[in-house]
Amino acid sequence: CSSDLAANLVISQEQLKALAKKALTLLDIEMAIRAYRLLNQPTIVLCLEKIRHIKEKNILLGHVSMMAGNFDVAQTFFARSSRPILALEMRRDLLQWDHALGLAKEMAVEQVPLMSKEYAQQLEFKGEYVKALEIYQQGKMELPQGHQSAEMEARKNIALAHNLVCESGAARCMIRTGNIRGGVQLAQSLAGSNVAMECAKILEGLNQFEEVAAMYEQAGQFEKAVSLHIVETKNLKAAGRLLPKIKSRNILVMYAKAKETQHQAYGEAEKAYELAEDWDNVVRIKVEHMNDLHGAYIIVRQTKSADAAAMVAKMCRKKGENGPAVEFLVMAKKVQDAFDLAQSTDTMSNFEEALLAQVTLKDGVAPEGRKEDFYMIAQYYDKKKKPFQAGQYYQVAGNFPMALTCLMTVNDPRAIQAAVDVVGKARSDALTNKLIDYLMGEVDGEPKEATYIFKLYMALGAYEKASKTSVLIATKEQEAGNYRAAHKVLVTTVTAIQAKGTRVGNDLRRILLLVHSYLIVKNIIKPLDDLDNATRMLLRVTRNIQKFPAHASTILTSTILQCVKVDFKASAYDLACTLIQNEAWRNEINEKHRKKIESIVRKRGEERSDPPEAMSPCPFCSAPVPETTMDCGSCKNALPFCIATGKHMTVSDWSQCPSCKFPALYGPFTKLLLDSPQCPLCEATINPNEVSIIRAPDAKAFV
């Protein structure tokens, strides 16, 4: 065909270009595509590909004219075609907004608001603010009307979002064209923080700081708003209104300083400093301007600020309040000044308290860098002839020899206990021997109570010696009839030794068992209501009656009567004989019971026996053992005892006191606690709900 022939005759770029243009003039799109392909112009080829299937001549001419850059001609052809809207789309795509708006008003009124918005944004970007303002105002969209529906709601939201953009743009342009008041009012009427921030930045460039602050406030940028009110507008009233919303300490301090320097409003300045947690300035305001010294005391004691403490100390000295002055000088790290003032004004107790509050003692001794401070106190009391106080502070200063020397000159239980503590911390053989000589009376001829020897051994960690001493003390108390005192000594010792993970000696364990058995008889009778067990506890005591000399006759009498009550005939007879045969004990028998006991003794020759004792399994080997026997004949182990019943423990019913950790049979122990919530051993208050059965207990830990 002719077109193929023409294509084959092409020999140069110029001829190809001429051919392409001619093809477009003749609306031969296919030939034009081939020519432009050979010219390597893919963009034009793509455009032609899109219109190759258009049949209507005017539309085709319009596109060809547009490609040729003849936009007015293209608009004419599009207007004559069946789709005149193409002229509007062309002008819009070319960003020729004046032409586009004119066409939109003629043929697509609904597009006027959208085009106005885009046109106004372009004008604003180019800096043509007057024209942009006019177009923004024209771009407002009417809200759709109709029945409520999801579609209607969506259309309304689209219209509202469009109007917000236009009104925001109008507000910006108003400000830029000098109508600052109108622009600010319009911006304040709009929802959202973006427009406020945009207007704030514009206004800031115009140095309109009052309006800038208002815009920042609307945008939720309260810190920026307050800063402007303080620094630029000097409107502290407006700043104060926003103060509760401010978190920045720097801004709060800025406000406080402005209140203080510009208005002398010290009360408001103080509150702002408090919000900023600037306690040094709070204290300064209270001290220098508000005459609230005691309020300053409270703050400095809480914050421990050295600078604030120095201010308060200075004011205290001016007012003659020497005790607080000493305290705050210590807080201000002016220890020597504080000591000198305390020494000259007889307020050393204030110095001591302040220093102890500042220093963390380790095992009663000050850190290396603070020992000298306490040494000054010790020397002060030494010169004042107050050895007890001097000894205490020599100890805190780490000078144990001087501490012991001072304390040994004071014949007072507190001083002796303090001396024991000193030697326990020092761990010095020389000091230990010196204190033992003192306690034994070799220094002043007055032996001290054995409890101090026991406490000394405990402090030194010599638990075997402490155990033996404890037994001696308890035995002495027991012989004097002070069974609860003996019990307390023994429990304290056993608890302390077990807490150190050391085994309790047999002698200590046995004497505790014996004294405890006597003390729990009343509980076993009531509320446990176990007369058989109560009798066996009394029999355990009477087998060691020589250890209860103060009340031997009374204990034997009670046991005999209890045996008679529960039909322990053999034991009743044996004990009655023992009581009658001892003249001293016989003379102490209560006349009310004498005849009954004598009648038991007279019934010689009768067959007598005690009820058989129940058996329970050994907690170690499970062999049957009488319930109140404390040694297993099978595995030869000493058995742990129950603090509630005095019986040996069994694995199946094992529990323990939550306080002292001693074992107890779960059933009797909880029954006892329900009646009286007190541990029978350590006397601590126990909630029965805190006691539970222990599975697989370590029985050896308790023997």
C-alpha positions in Angstrom: 0.0 0.0 0.0 1.0 3.6 -0.3 1.7 3.9 3.4 4.1 0.9 3.4 5.8 2.3 0.3 6.3 5.6 2.1 7.7 3.9 5.1 10.2 2.0 2.9 11.3 5.2 1.2 12.3 6.9 4.5 16.0 7.6 4.4 16.6 10.4 7.0 15.5 11.7 10.4 14.2 14.9 8.8 12.1 13.1 6.4 10.8 10.9 9.2 9.8 13.9 11.2 8.0 15.4 8.2 6.2 12.2 7.6 5.1 11.9 11.2 3.7 15.5 11.2 1.9 14.9 7.9 0.4 11.7 9.2 -0.9 13.5 12.3 -2.3 16.2 10.0 -4.1 13.6 8.0 -5.1 11.8 11.2 -3.3 8.7 10.0 -2.5 7.5 13.6 -1.0 4.2 12.5 1.5 5.8 10.2 2.3 8.4 12.9 3.0 5.6 15.5 5.3 3.8 13.1 7.2 7.1 12.2 7.6 8.1 15.9 8.7 4.6 16.7 11.5 4.9 14.1 12.3 8.3 15.6 12.7 6.6 19.0 10.2 8.8 20.7 8.3 6.4 23.1 6.4 9.1 25.0 4.6 10.3 21.8 4.1 6.6 20.7 2.4 5.9 24.1 0.1 8.9 23.7 -0.9 7.9 20.2 -1.5 4.3 21.3 -4.1 5.7 23.7 -6.0 7.6 21.0 -5.6 5.2 18.0 -9.0 3.6 18.6 -10.9 7.0 18.8 -13.4 7.2 15.9 -14.8 10.7 16.5 -12.9 13.2 14.4 -13.3 16.3 16.7 -12.0 14.4 19.7 -9.1 13.0 17.6 -8.3 16.5 16.3 -8.4 17.8 19.9 -5.9 15.2 21.1 -3.6 15.8 18.1 -3.8 19.6 18.7 -3.0 19.1 22.4 0.0 17.0 21.5 1.1 19.7 19.1 0.8 22.3 21.9 -2.1 24.1 20.3 -4.2 24.1 23.4 -6.7 26.7 22.3 -7.3 24.8 19.1 -7.6 21.6 21.1 -10.2 23.2 23.4 -12.2 24.3 20.3 -12.3 20.8 18.9 -13.1 19.2 22.3 -16.0 21.7 22.7 -17.4 20.7 19.3 -17.2 17.0 20.2 -19.6 14.8 22.0 -17.4 15.0 25.1 -16.7 18.7 25.7 -15.6 17.8 29.3 -12.3 16.8 27.7 -11.5 20.5 27.3 -11.9 21.0 31.1 -9.8 18.0 31.9 -7.0 19.3 29.6 -6.9 22.7 31.2 -6.9 21.1 34.7 -4.1 18.7 33.8 -2.1 21.6 32.4 -2.7 23.5 35.7 -4.3 26.3 33.7 -6.7 27.1 36.5 -8.2 30.2 35.1 -9.3 28.4 31.9 -10.3 25.3 33.9 -12.5 27.3 36.3 -14.2 29.1 33.5 -15.0 25.8 31.7 -16.1 24.2 35.0 -18.6 26.9 35.7 -20.1 26.3 32.2 -20.1 22.5 32.0 -19.3 20.9 35.5 -20.3 23.2 38.4 -19.7 20.4 40.9 -15.9 20.5 40.1 -15.6 24.2 40.9 -14.8 23.8 44.7 -12.2 21.1 44.1 -10.5 23.1 41.3 -10.6 26.2 43.4 -8.9 24.5 46.3 -6.1 23.2 44.0 -5.7 26.5 42.2 -5.6 28.4 45.6 -2.9 26.0 46.9 -0.8 26.7 43.8 -1.2 30.4 44.2 -0.3 30.3 47.9 2.8 28.3 47.0 3.8 30.9 44.5 3.3 33.7 47.0 0.3 35.2 45.4 -1.6 35.4 48.7 -4.3 38.0 47.7 -5.4 35.9 44.7 -5.1 32.7 46.7 -7.4 34.1 49.4 -10.0 35.0 46.9 -9.9 31.5 45.3 -9.9 29.8 48.7 -13.1 31.7 49.6 -14.7 30.6 46.3 -13.8 27.0 47.0 -16.2 26.3 49.8 -18.3 23.3 49.2 -22.0 23.1 50.2 -22.8 20.3 52.6 -25.0 17.6 50.9 -28.6 17.3 52.1 -30.7 14.2 52.3 -31.8 11.3 54.4 -29.3 10.0 56.9 -27.3 7.1 55.6 -23.7 5.8 55.5 -23.2 7.2 52.0 -24.6 10.6 53.0 -22.3 10.6 56.1 -19.3 9.8 54.0 -20.2 12.7 51.5 -20.6 15.1 54.4 -17.2 14.1 55.9 -15.6 14.7 52.5 -17.2 18.1 52.2 -16.1 19.1 55.7 -12.5 18.0 55.1 -12.5 20.0 51.9 -13.9 23.1 53.6 -11.3 22.8 56.4 -8.5 22.9 53.8 -10.0 25.9 52.2 -10.7 27.8 55.4 -7.2 26.9 56.7 -5.7 28.3 53.5 -7.9 31.4 53.8 -6.7 32.0 57.4 -3.0 31.7 56.4 -3.5 34.1 53.4 -5.4 36.6 55.6 -2.5 36.7 58.0 0.0 37.1 55.2 -2.0 39.9 53.6 -2.1 41.9 56.8 -5.6 40.9 58.1 -4.0 39.3 61.2 -7.1 39.6 63.4 -9.4 38.1 60.8 -6.9 35.3 60.1 -6.5 34.4 63.8 -10.2 34.5 64.4 -10.8 32.2 61.4 -8.0 29.8 62.6 -9.5 29.7 66.1 -12.9 28.8 64.7 -11.4 25.7 63.0 -11.0 22.3 64.5 -7.6 20.6 64.6 -4.1 21.6 65.6 -2.5 21.7 62.1 -3.9 25.1 61.0 -3.1 26.6 64.4 0.5 25.4 64.1 0.8 26.8 60.5 -0.6 30.1 61.5 1.6 30.3 64.6 4.8 29.9 62.5 3.6 32.6 60.1 2.8 35.0 62.9 6.1 34.2 64.6 7.9 35.4 61.5 5.8 38.6 61.8 6.7 39.1 65.5 3.0 39.0 66.4 3.8 37.1 69.7 0.4 37.5 71.4 -1.3 35.9 68.5 1.5 33.3 68.2 0.9 32.3 71.8 -2.9 32.0 71.2 -2.2 29.7 68.2 0.2 27.5 70.1 -2.3 27.2 72.9 -5.0 26.1 70.4 -2.5 23.6 68.9 -1.9 22.1 72.3 1.7 23.4 72.4 1.3 24.8 75.9 5.0 25.0 76.7 5.7 27.2 73.6 2.7 29.3 74.4 3.8 29.9 78.0 7.4 30.6 76.9 6.1 33.4 74.6 3.9 34.8 77.3 6.9 35.0 79.7 9.6 36.1 77.4 7.9 38.1 74.6 4.5 39.3 75.7 5.3 39.6 79.4 1.7 38.4 80.0 2.3 36.4 83.2 -1.5 36.2 83.9 -2.0 34.2 80.6 1.1 32.1 81.4 -0.2 31.3 84.9 -3.5 30.2 83.4 -1.7 27.5 81.4 0.8 26.6 84.2 -1.1 23.4 85.4 -0.5 21.9 81.8 3.2 22.5 81.9 5.7 19.6 82.6 8.9 21.3 81.6 10.9 22.3 84.7 12.8 24.9 82.7 9.7 26.7 81.8 8.2 26.5 85.3 11.5 27.9 86.7 11.4 30.7 84.0 7.8 31.6 85.1 8.8 31.6 88.8 11.8 33.9 88.2 9.6 36.2 86.2 7.0 36.3 89.0 9.8 36.9 91.5 11.7 39.7 89.7 8.8 41.5 87.8 6.0 41.4 90.4 7.6 40.3 93.7 4.8 37.7 93.8 6.8 35.4 96.0 3.9 33.1 96.9 3.2 32.3 93.3 6.9 32.0 92.5 7.3 29.5 95.3 4.4 27.4 93.9 6.0 27.4 90.5 9.4 26.4 91.9 7.6 23.6 93.8 6.0 22.4 90.5 9.5 22.4 88.9 10.9 20.6 92.0 13.5 23.3 92.3 13.8 22.9 96.0 16.8 25.1 96.5 14.8 28.1 95.2 11.8 27.1 97.2 13.9 27.2 100.3 15.5 30.5 99.3 12.0 32.1 98.8 10.9 30.8 102.2 14.0 31.9 104.0 14.6 35.3 102.3 11.2 36.6 101.5 8.4 34.6 103.4 10.0 34.2 106.8 8.9 30.6 106.8 12.0 29.0 108.3 10.2 25.9 109.6 8.7 25.3 106.2 12.3 25.4 104.9 13.3 22.8 107.5 10.8 20.3 106.2 11.9 20.7 102.6 15.6 20.4 103.3 15.1 17.4 105.5 13.3 15.7 102.7 15.5 16.7 99.8 18.9 16.6 101.6 20.1 19.5 99.3 23.5 20.8 100.5 23.0 24.3 99.1 19.6 24.7 100.6 20.8 23.3 103.9 23.6 25.9 103.9 21.0 28.7 103.4 18.8 27.5 106.2 21.8 27.0 108.6 22.9 30.6 108.0 19.4 31.9 108.8 19.2 29.7 111.9 22.4 31.0 113.2 21.2 34.6 112.7 18.0 33.8 114.7 19.9 31.9 117.4 18.4 28.5 116.6 21.6 26.6 117.3 20.2 23.0 117.3 18.7 23.2 113.8 21.8 25.2 112.6 24.0 22.3 113.6 21.7 19.8 111.9 21.7 21.8 108.6 25.4 22.5 108.7 25.9 18.7 108.7 23.6 18.4 105.7 25.5 21.1 104.0 28.6 18.9 104.4 30.2 21.5 106.7 30.9 18.9 109.5 33.7 20.8 111.3 31.6 24.0 111.4 28.7 22.0 112.8 30.9 20.3 115.4 32.4 23.6 116.6 28.9 25.1 116.9 27.5 22.1 118.7 30.5 22.1 121.1 30.1 25.8 121.9 26.3 25.8 122.2 25.9 22.5 124.0 23.9 21.0 121.1 26.0 17.9 120.6 22.9 15.7 120.5 21.8 17.5 117.3 25.2 17.0 115.8 25.0 13.2 116.6 21.5 12.8 115.2 22.3 14.7 112.0 25.6 12.8 111.4 23.9 9.4 112.0 21.1 10.4 109.6 23.8 11.2 106.9 26.0 8.1 107.4 25.1 4.5 106.7 26.8 2.3 109.4 28.0 -1.2 108.4 27.7 -3.5 111.4 27.6 -0.5 113.7 30.8 1.0 112.3 31.1 4.1 110.0 32.7 4.0 106.6 36.4 4.7 106.5 36.0 8.3 105.2 33.5 9.2 108.0 35.2 7.6 111.1 37.0 10.8 112.0 33.6 12.6 112.4 32.5 10.1 115.0 35.9 10.1 116.7 35.4 13.8 117.4 32.2 13.0 119.2 33.8 10.3 121.2 36.7 12.6 122.3 34.1 15.2 123.3 32.3 12.8 125.6 35.6 11.4 126.9 36.6 14.9 128.0 33.2 15.5 129.5 33.7 12.3 131.6 30.8 10.5 130.0 32.4 7.1 129.3 29.2 5.3 128.1 28.6 7.8 125.3 32.3 8.0 124.5 32.5 4.2 124.3 29.5 4.1 121.9 31.1 6.6 119.5 34.6 5.1 119.7 32.9 1.9 118.5 31.2 3.7 115.6 34.6 5.3 114.8 36.1 1.8 114.7 38.4 2.3 117.7 37.4 -0.9 119.6 40.1 -0.8 122.3 39.1 2.7 123.4 35.4 1.8 123.2 35.9 -1.3 125.5 38.0 0.7 128.0 35.3 3.4 128.3 32.4 0.9 128.6 34.1 -1.2 131.2 34.2 1.8 133.6 30.4 2.0 133.6 28.6 -0.4 135.9 25.3 -0.5 133.9 23.6 -3.3 132.0 23.5 -1.2 128.8 27.2 -0.6 129.0 28.0 -4.2 129.6 25.8 -5.2 126.6 27.6 -2.6 124.5 31.0 -3.9 125.6 29.9 -7.4 124.4 28.8 -6.0 121.1 32.2 -4.2 120.7 34.2 -7.4 121.3 31.9 -9.3 119.0 32.7 -6.9 116.2 36.4 -6.6 117.0 37.1 -10.3 117.0 40.3 -9.6 118.9 41.7 -12.3 121.4 43.2 -9.6 123.6 39.8 -7.7 123.8 37.9 -10.9 124.3 40.1 -12.0 127.3 40.0 -8.5 128.7 36.1 -8.5 128.7 35.9 -12.1 130.0 38.1 -11.1 133.0 35.8 -8.1 133.6 32.7 -10.3 133.4 34.1 -12.9 135.7 34.8 -10.1 138.3 38.6 -10.2 138.1 38.8 -6.5 137.3 36.4 -5.0 140.0 35.7 -8.0 142.2 32.0 -8.1 141.0 31.1 -11.0 138.7 28.5 -10.1 136.2 25.5 -12.1 135.1 26.2 -15.3 133.1 23.9 -14.1 130.4 26.6 -11.7 129.3 29.1 -14.5 128.9 26.5 -16.3 126.8 25.9 -13.2 124.6 29.6 -12.7 124.2 30.1 -16.3 122.9 27.1 -15.8 120.6 28.6 -12.5 119.3 31.9 -14.3 118.7 30.3 -17.2 116.9 31.5 -19.6 119.6 28.2 -21.5 119.5 29.4 -24.6 121.5 30.5 -22.4 124.4 27.4 -20.3 124.1 25.3 -23.5 124.2 27.0 -24.7 127.4 26.7 -21.3 129.0 23.0 -21.2 128.0 22.5 -24.5 129.7 24.1 -23.2 132.9 22.0 -20.1 132.9 18.8 -22.0 132.2 19.6 -24.6 134.9 20.1 -21.8 137.4 16.8 -20.2 136.5 15.1 -23.6 136.5 16.4 -24.4 140.0 15.1 -21.0 141.2 11.7 -21.9 139.8 11.8 -19.3 137.0 10.8 -21.8 134.3 9.6 -19.3 131.7 12.8 -17.3 132.1 14.8 -20.6 131.6 12.6 -21.4 128.6 13.2 -18.0 127.0 16.9 -18.3 127.4 16.9 -21.8 125.8 14.6 -20.9 122.9 16.7 -17.8 122.1 19.9 -19.9 122.1 18.5 -22.7 120.0 16.9 -20.3 117.5 20.1 -18.3 117.1 22.2 -21.5 116.7 19.9 -23.0 114.1 19.8 -19.7 112.2 23.5 -20.0 111.8 23.1 -23.5 110.4 24.9 -25.1 113.4 23.7 -28.2 115.1 22.2 -27.8 118.5 23.9 -29.8 121.2 22.1 -32.7 123.0 22.3 -31.2 126.4 20.7 -28.0 125.2 18.0 -29.9 123.3 17.2 -32.1 126.3 16.9 -29.3 128.8 14.7 -27.4 126.4 12.5 -30.4 125.9 12.2 -30.9 129.6 11.2 -27.3 130.5 8.9 -27.0 127.5 7.2 -30.3 128.4 6.3 -28.8 131.8 5.1 -25.5 130.4 2.7 -27.1 127.8 0.8 -29.4 130.2 -2.0 -26.9 130.6 -2.5 -26.5 126.8 -2.5 -30.3 126.4 -5.3 -30.7 129.1 -7.2 -27.8 127.5 -7.8 -27.0 124.7 -6.2 -30.2 123.2 -8.1 -32.3 125.7 -5.5 -35.1 125.8 -5.3 -36.2 129.4 -3.1 -39.2 128.6 -0.5 -37.1 126.9 -0.6 -34.5 129.7 0.1 -37.2 132.2 3.0 -38.5 130.2 4.5 -34.9 130.0 4.2 -34.7 133.8 5.9 -38.1 134.2 8.7 -36.9 131.9 9.2 -34.0 134.3 9.1 -36.1 137.4 11.7 -38.5 136.0 14.0 -35.4 136.3 12.4 -33.9 139.4 15.8 -33.1 140.9 16.1 -30.3 138.2 12.9 -28.7 139.6 13.9 -28.3 143.3 11.9 -25.2 144.0 8.6 -26.9 143.2 9.4 -30.6 143.5 6.7 -31.3 146.0 4.0 -29.4 144.1 5.0 -31.0 140.8 4.9 -34.5 142.3 1.6 -33.9 144.0 0.0 -32.6 140.7 1.4 -35.6 138.7 0.1 -38.1 141.3 -3.4 -36.6 141.2 -3.3 -36.6 137.4 -2.1 -40.2 137.3 -5.0 -41.2 139.6 -7.5 -39.4 137.3 -6.4 -41.2 134.2 -5.7 -44.6 135.8 -1.9 -44.6 135.7 -1.9 -46.7 138.9 1.7 -47.8 138.8 3.1 -44.3 138.3 0.8 -42.9 140.9 2.0 -45.4 143.5 5.7 -45.0 142.7 5.5 -41.2 142.8 3.5 -41.2 146.0 6.2 -43.3 147.6 8.9 -41.0 146.4 7.1 -38.0 147.8 6.4 -39.5 151.2 9.9 -40.9 151.6 11.5 -37.4 151.2 11.0 -35.6 154.4 11.4 -32.1 152.9 9.0 -32.8 150.1 6.5 -34.5 152.5 6.4 -31.5 154.7 5.4 -29.3 151.7 2.4 -31.4 150.7 -0.8 -29.4 150.7 -3.0 -30.7 153.6 -5.9 -31.0 151.2 -4.1 -33.7 149.2 -2.0 -35.4 152.0 -4.5 -38.1 153.0 -5.2 -39.1 149.4 -1.4 -39.5 148.8 -0.9 -41.4 152.0 -3.8 -43.7 151.2 -2.1 -44.5 147.8 1.1 -45.5 149.6 -0.7 -47.8 152.1 -2.1 -49.9 149.3 1.0 -52.1 149.0 0.8 -55.5 147.4 -1.8 -54.6 144.8 -1.1 -55.2 141.2 -0.6 -51.9 139.4 0.0 -50.9 135.8 -0.1 -47.9 133.5 -2.1 -47.8 130.3 0.0 -48.9 127.3 1.4 -45.9 125.3 0.4 -45.5 121.6 3.1 -46.0 119.0 3.9 -43.8 116.0 6.5 -44.2 113.2 10.0 -42.9 113.6 10.5 -39.9 111.2 13.8 -41.5 110.0 13.3 -45.2 109.7 9.5 -45.5 110.2 9.9 -48.1 113.0 7.2 -47.9 115.6 8.2 -45.8 118.6 6.2 -44.8 121.7 4.8 -41.4 121.1 6.6 -39.6 123.9 9.9 -41.4 123.5 12.6 -39.1 122.0 15.1 -41.8 120.8 14.5 -44.5 118.2 15.6 -47.9 119.4 15.8 -49.1 115.8 17.9 -46.4 114.0 19.3 -44.9 117.3 18.5 -41.4 116.1 17.4 -38.6 118.5 13.9 -37.6 117.4 12.6 -34.0 116.9 9.8 -33.1 119.3 6.4 -31.4 118.6 6.2 -28.0 120.2 2.4 -28.4 120.7 2.3 -31.9 122.3 5.8 -32.9 123.4 5.5 -36.1 121.3 8.1 -37.0 118.7 7.4 -35.9 115.2 5.9 -38.0 112.4 6.5 -37.4 108.7 2.8 -37.7 107.7 1.7 -34.9 110.0 4.6 -32.5 109.8 4.2 -28.8 110.0 6.2 -25.9 111.6 5.7 -22.6 113.3 6.0 -19.8 110.6 7.9 -17.7 113.1 10.5 -19.8 114.9 10.5 -22.7 112.3 10.3 -25.4 115.1 8.3 -28.5 114.1 4.8 -29.3 115.2 2.3 -32.0 114.5 -0.2 -30.3 112.1 -3.4 -31.5 113.7 -2.8 -30.6 117.4 -0.9 -27.4 116.4 -3.7 -25.9 114.3 -6.3 -26.9 117.0 -4.2 -25.1 119.6 -3.9 -22.0 117.4 -7.6 -21.9 116.7 -8.1 -21.6 120.5 -5.2 -19.1 121.1 -3.1 -17.9 118.1 0.2 -18.0 119.9 3.1 -20.3 119.3 3.7 -22.4 122.5 7.5 -22.1 121.9 8.4 -18.6 120.7 5.1 -17.0 121.8 4.7 -15.2 118.4 1.2 -14.5 117.2 0.4 -17.0 114.4 -2.4 -17.1 111.9 -3.6 -20.8 111.7 -4.2 -20.3 107.9 -0.4 -19.8 107.5 0.3 -23.3 108.8 0.3 -26.2 106.4 1.5 -29.8 106.1 5.1 -30.1 104.9 5.8 -32.9 102.5 9.2 -34.7 102.8 10.6 -32.6 105.7 14.2 -32.6 106.7 14.0 -34.2 110.1 17.7 -34.1 110.8 17.6 -30.3 110.8 15.8 -30.4 114.1 18.0 -32.8 116.1 
